[in-house]
């Protein structure tokens, strides 16, 4: 399964969900879904905007964890 570590990167950058929402122009609801690992998919354009706002790589946010 793919785990989204958005909260980890946000903490490292000292950025709130509201601040990220404004920078990336994504609703708080959609960012929250992503942050809480409830998203079924992520557009590359969204991932690119998040990476630009947090100054990170996609691998800093997305992690593959094998199913047990």
Secondary structure, DSSP 8 states (H G I E B T S, - for coil): -EEE-HHHHHHHTT--HHHHHHHHT--HHHHHHHHTT--S---HHHHHHHHHHHT--HHHHEEE----
